[in-house]
Amino acid sequence: MVNLHEHSSNILFSALTITSFIFTMMLLIEYINVITKGSWQSKIPKSKYGQYILGVLFGAIPGCLGAYTVVSLFSHKVVGFGALVATMIATSGDEAFIMLSLFPEKAIMLFILLAVIGFFSGIITDVVIKKFNINFNLHEPKFEVHENDACPCFSINDISAHLINITFQRTLLIGLFLILIGIQTNNLLGHDAWNWINITFLLSGLFGLFVVLTVPNHFLEKHLWEHVLKKHLLKVFLWTLGTLAALHFLESFLDISQWIESNLWIVLTLAVLVGMVPESGPHLIFVTLFVGGTIPFSILMASSIVQDGHGAIPLLALSKKSFVILKVINLVVGFTIGAFGLLFI
């Protein structure tokens, strides 16, 4: 019973730690996005190669923001389908935050490789589309711009006003970041000495507190509360907790590591098929297996190529044909790269 309690506490604490880091990183991206609102639209490259580069750069942004942006640009015919493919191959969705927190060096290497693969896949995709004259029959709805979004710039006077007329959302978020900062300063993460993990979490907590104190109510309620916290955070926490618990449960009764090592081709097939699901979460299974040394880097890469988090969900509403073709391309590329890795690396 003691061991079960200890394991349960470790799983819960790991899930909370990872989720807090993800929340802060999402907050950072949302903050930067609003500050630079509208400035990027006039700088979209006209050349195809420029669009591929733009696509992989947006795809490399952790979370769904970059992918959503390129889907929107594609729906308005600002960028081509090849740029969309490049973006979705380069993106890792919300799992990018988790990989950065668990194995940052290898995660960065993975993101670079995904960007290179996405770039060349985008080129090949546009060549094939032009040869077979594939038309996606896209509509062109009005491009939505949040004109009421105020720049969340730093101001001492604003901080005073926010604290005097504090809202429930701001109170809760301030409390969450104070708890996060308190954990770091009291060295409660289980590390005997300070390292980059402690420092990163402390700095991210301080930044989060700064943002929550300084941004206007509209930004805090619509972007941080409605979009980041309510829409993403609980789902990320539950997927993280569920995956860690499920794998621990399986490893307690089955020699899952031995089975996987003996059936890597089956695992590769499962990885790319699971990646077809337009959802952040399932890919975390393979991230966790990689962290434990159960699967090789090639299978993690294959899974990362095919999955795109929530990024492709808006594409379903815009063009089901585009969605199906996109996912099939991702599957073919992912399985090919994964198979090459198993055979030769």
Secondary structure, 3 states (H helix, E strand, C coil): CHHHHHHHHHHHHHHHHHHHHHHHHHHHHHHHHHHCCCCCHHHCCCCHHHHHHHHHHHHHCCCCHHHHHHHHHHHCCCCCHHHHHHHHHHCCCCHHHHHHHHCHHHHHHHHHHHHHHHHHHHHHHHHHHHHHCCCCCCCCCCCCCCCCCCCCCCCHHHHHHHHHCCCHHHHHHHHHHHHHHHHHHCCCCCCCCCCHHHHHHHHHHHHHHHHHHHCCHHHHHHHHHHHHHHHHHHHHHHHHHHHHHHHHHHHHHCCHHHHHHHCHHHHHHHHHHHHCCCCCCCCHHHHHHHHCCCCCHHHHHHHHHHCCCCCCHHHHHHCHHHHHHHHHHHHHHHHHHHHHHHHHC
